[in-house]
Each structure stands twice: as C-alpha cells, then as structure tokens.
Amino acid sequence: MADEPNQGRTTGRWWRRFSIVPAVSPDQWIVVLFLGVFAVIVLRCAWLSDDAYITFRTVANFAAGHGLTWNPGERVQAYTHPLWLFLVAAAHFYTGEFFFGVTLLSVALSLLAVGIYAFGIARSLPVALLGLFVLTSSKAFVDYSTSGLENPLTHLILAAFCAVFLRREPTDPRSLMWLTSLASLSALSRPDAILLCLPPLVAWLLKLRGRGAIRALAFGFAPLLLWEIFSIIYYGFPFPNTAYAKLQTGLARSELVAQGFHYLLDALQNDPLTPLLIGVALLAPLFAREWRALALAAGLGLDLVFIIAIGGDFMSGRFLSAPLLMATALASRVVAPLRGRALLPVAIAIGLLGLGGPRSPWRSDADYGQEGCRPQKDTLVRNGISDERAFYYPATGLLRSERGVPVPSPRQYWVMEAMRERENGPAVVLRDAIGFYGFHAGPEVHVVDQTGLADAFLARLPPVWRYDWRIGHFFRMVPEGYLESLSARRNVIKDPRLAEYYDHLNPVIRGPLFSARRWKEIVLINLGVYDHLVEDDAYRYPGMLRRSLAAFPAAEGGEGGAAAEPIVLPRTGAQIDLGSRTRAVAMEVRVDRDHDYRVVFLAGPSELGTVELWALPDDPDMMVTRRVLAPDGAVEGGYDALRILPCDGHGDPKLAHLRLLD
C-alpha cells in the first residue's frame, strides 16, 4: 500500500517501514506469495475467446504486409483497441504464434496491474491482501485477465492511473500530464475506459487551477490525438468500424436500458462479488470524506450509466472487470482504518460472495464448460448474455492444449469449415461468427461479417428487426448484388440508392490514401451527406408485408368483422397504411392466440408508441380478437400507419382483421 500523498514521508511504500532491508521484507514476501497464487489461478483459467481471433487476423495480415486490415485491400478497423493490437503484434513478432504469446502477455499485464494495486495503492498490508483476495475471487476479473481481449491492458493502465491519482498532490502539472497520458492510453486500450478517468481528471484540474494545465493536457492527450489523425487518414473514419455496427441497433432506448440492467442482474446472479463491491465503492464518499473518493466514485458511476445505456454486453462480466479494479482501489480507502479482527468479517464476506457463487471463478477441471465450439443452443445463455469462458474453455483453455495440435483444434467446427474454404482457394464468404473462422480461412478468403463488425458497408445499414435480438449481434440484410460486387470488384448492387452509397464509400476504404476524390468522400460521408441513401425500412424489415387498411374487408357474419382467411405474416410482420392521419383511441385486431405481438404506431417514419399483446394460449379459438388502446402520444398527434410485429410463439403468426374504433 502507498503512503498518503500529503504526509511528506520519504519511505514511499508501506513495506519499507517493516524492515531495514526492503528487498527481503517479510511483508513484501507475503504479498509476492499472494501474487503468485493469483498468477497460478489465472494460468489455470487462461483461455482465448472467438473475438480475440478477430484481432489476430488483423495482426496476421499486418505481419504479412497486407496492412491493418480484416480483408486485404479493404481498410476497415475491425478492432477497438489499437494499443492492445500493437502489443499482440509484438508478442506475435517474438513468438511466431498467437496462443501462448498472447496468453503469457495477458498474464504478465494482469500481474503488473494487481502488483500496482498491492504496492502502489493499498495503504497497509492487510488492505493489500484483502484487495488481492477480491480480485482473485471475482469471476469477471479472473475470466478477463486472459481471453485474448484488451482487458488486462486496461486493468494495468487504470491501476497506474489510480496509483498516481491517490498518491500525488495536485500541485505539479507533471502529475496532471501523467494522469492525462494514462487516460489517453486507456482510450487506446478501450475507448469507453476513459469514462472512468474523466471525473478524476476534472477534479485534478479544478485543484490545479490552471497552472501549466494546458501544456500537460496537450502532451497527455497527444497519443489519442495522433491515433485519431492516423485513423482518419488510413481508415477514413474517427471511430472503429465496430462502433458504427454495434451502436446502430434500431432499438428503443428503453429496450437497451432494460438490457443494461439485465447485464448487471446477470452479474449479481453468477458473480455477486463483482457488482456488490462496485456498489459499495459508489458509496465510498459517504465514509471516506475526501475529494479523491468522490472523483473516483463519479468515474465509476459514469461508466455504469454508459454500460446500462448501451445494453451491456453479451459476455458476462466483461464490462465489469475494469470498474471492479477501480472499485477495489476506492474501497481500500474505506477499509484502510480497520485493523486486525475488524477485517475478518470483510474477508469472510468476500470469500462467500466470490467463491460460493453458482459459477466458481477458479474452475478449470475436465468437466468445465461445453465440449467443442460447434454452434449450438448454449444452456449458459440467458437474456442474450453468456458465460464465454465456460463455452470456449474446452476449445481454447491453456490446460487443454496438446503438443502438436493448434489451438483451437482443427477438429473444431468453425476451424474445419475455414480450413476447407481456404483449401478451395480465393472466395467471398458470408459469416456471422468470424473470429476462429476468419483467422483460419486466411487472407485469400474475403470474409463478410453479417453483423457488420468487420464490414464498413454493412455496418452502415440498419440492422434487421428481430424480437429475439442479442446485444452485440445485430444482423444486416445483405443487399442483392453486394457479394457479387466483392467477387467481381465492380458495383453490381441492385438497389440504386445503395449502389450510389457504395460508390461513395468504396474510395474511402479501397482508394489511394491521398487522392483528392477519397478525401472529398471522407469529409462528406463523415458529415452524413449520404445517410439518406441507406435509411430504408426495406433493410430494417426485409420481407415485411405491406397492406392498406382497405385490404381488410369485414366478412359477413364474422366475429368482429373478421376476415374469412387469415394472412400468414413473415417474421418481420406487416405494415398497415391507414390512408390518412387519424386520432382513433383504439383498434381491433384479430390474430392467432399463440404469438406475442408488438403494435407500433407511426406518423411517417417516426414511431409514436408501442403496445404489447401477449399470447393467450389457453383460449380455445385458433384466432382471437384483441382490443388495443392507442398510446397517448399517438392519439395527440395522430398516426397514419401501424406495424404488427410477431414476437415469441409457436407455428405461423397470422393476421385476419384490423379495424379502427372511434
């Protein structure tokens, strides 16, 4: 643990006070022993995710002279973490492979991160050991101390940031420079990680009162600024392609926020220690009445708001590992005054929450996870959130590796498909799970990602509406002629509007870097001048049935005017044109009893409100007449169209009749 920055001591770190020879201090050796236990556990649980292989393919292309690309000849940033990518490239350069090099790199960075906590943040030996116990018992932190993703690097940068913030006084602009540099590097590791750093930076600036602040800020943010300049020059866009693909969801904010809370509830159910400690850290300013605690808690709160707002992630715990590290540093300020027996109940609670949960963070035995990585219904998926380590560990776990057999094994489903396609020669292939497949397919196979993460054109199309959407997996309808355009290397897209957009995008991602035309298109496409060419419901609701209200005549003698023959609806439902704007307060619709339905009220392209109709499986009739009250917002302004969207259910969704009620 570190001394308080305002006490003026020269001893520096807590363990130096216990021995004349700091290098062999008994207390230091205790911490080293705990760090060793952490390293053993992380090595036993080490694994690589499918998403990590997206980065690996980019690095492999870079090493082969194809540039920082997903598909050679097409400049698309399919990764969010440039700093991590270059570290992976360095590991690959020295080892000649990815699996062991990246795994050991991740373990080393994770050790450095927890070491900085123990020796640079914690105030005493008991608090240092308690914090190490927290990090070793958190499933999220252990799972993502490896995985091949950028989390270990983010942990290290945030640990260094907290150490500087908690140990130094805001009187020297050099401290601000260090904080700003670390915040800048955190954004280069993962863009949203900077949210954890912004409130502490603002608090530091207010304390510094502008003395040398501008120069420190300019120097500190230089790495991030330089990368943004490079990104615009090389890729043509300021943000990763993944941001354009993932943040354009087509979902209502309320749906995303609800999913964000499900993400936290998933952690509370499967890894209770992590969210509960973060919650305790948010309350730290009430107990540690100091501006530093308030600033760090504000950073945690800002990051949690962001996680909830974007709907969390499909990887259980991944977005909570970095906040947990900062929360541990913050919570250590609260428990620092406690001594001896007072810390025992805290340690017991940590053990019960972390190791007594339904999914132990330390499991790596032969029965752990699911055998193989063939796509199947994952019993560990709930609310679209999965235990990724449990799913992939049998295929990519460090302890599962065998001499002479690549990881993942060529016998794995995605790998077998990729290697078969690679043997067939150059091709254009459409995929939705692209990590393992894309890496093993090699650069001659042009892999088109249907979710748009690695495809600049598809990332800018609206995602297809699905009631059973999964966060982070928003599929695009592939326009007719697009795959043929990639194969023929000329634009044969059938939709003239999308063909025009493709002509504007093509020079940005494939043209000469410094051509006048490319730079003109970079400016215009980033300003949204061409957005009107892709905002088409035909790609949001492909195959949607479109009818006018007049197409639903009343059948003689039918109950409620029901049509004689129901219409089978496609998965994307039906849109009913009402002919004119109405303020009808209710409607009557006859649908099958086995499906949930969503009724959307429209005024032009704008959605005014939504009403849910839940299935009535106990009703004896095959079709049931339902009465729907229009939302207040639709009645007040009027609406001119309705969407009837089938959701969960059995068999074919059917619509027989629709009638407005005055």
Secondary structure, DSSP 8 states (H G I E B T S, - for coil): -B--TTS--SS-BGGGGG-SSGGG-HHHHHHHHHHHHHHHHHHHH--B-TTHHHHHHHHHHHHTTS-S-SBTTB-----S-HHHHHHHHHHHHHHSSSHHHHHHHHHHHHHHHHHHIIIII-SSHHHHHHHHHHHHH-HHHHHTTSBTSSHHHHHHHHHHHHHHHHHS-TT-HHHHHHHHHHHHHHHHH-GGGHHHHHHHHHHHHHHHTTTTHHHHHHHHTHHHHHHHHHHHHHTSSSS-HHHHHHH-----HHHHHHHHHHHHHHHHHH-THHHHHHHHHHTHHHHS-SHHHHHHHHHHHHHHHHHHHTT--SBTTGGGHHHHHHHHHHHHHHHTT--GGGGHHHHHHHHHHHHSSSS-TT--STTSS-SS------TT-BTTBB-HHHHHHHHH-GGG-BTTB-SS-TTSHHHHHHHHHHHH-SEEEEES--HHHHHHH-TTEEEEETTSTT-HHHHTS-----TT-BTTB------TTHHHHHHHTS---SSHHHHHHHHHHHHHHHS-TT-HHHHHHHHHHHTTTTGGGT--HHHHSTT-EEEEGGG----TT-GGG--SS-EE--TT-EEEEEEEEE--SEEEEEEETTEEEEEEEEETTEEEEEEEE---TT-SSSEEEEEEE--HHHHHH-EEEEEEEEEEESS--EEEEEEEE-
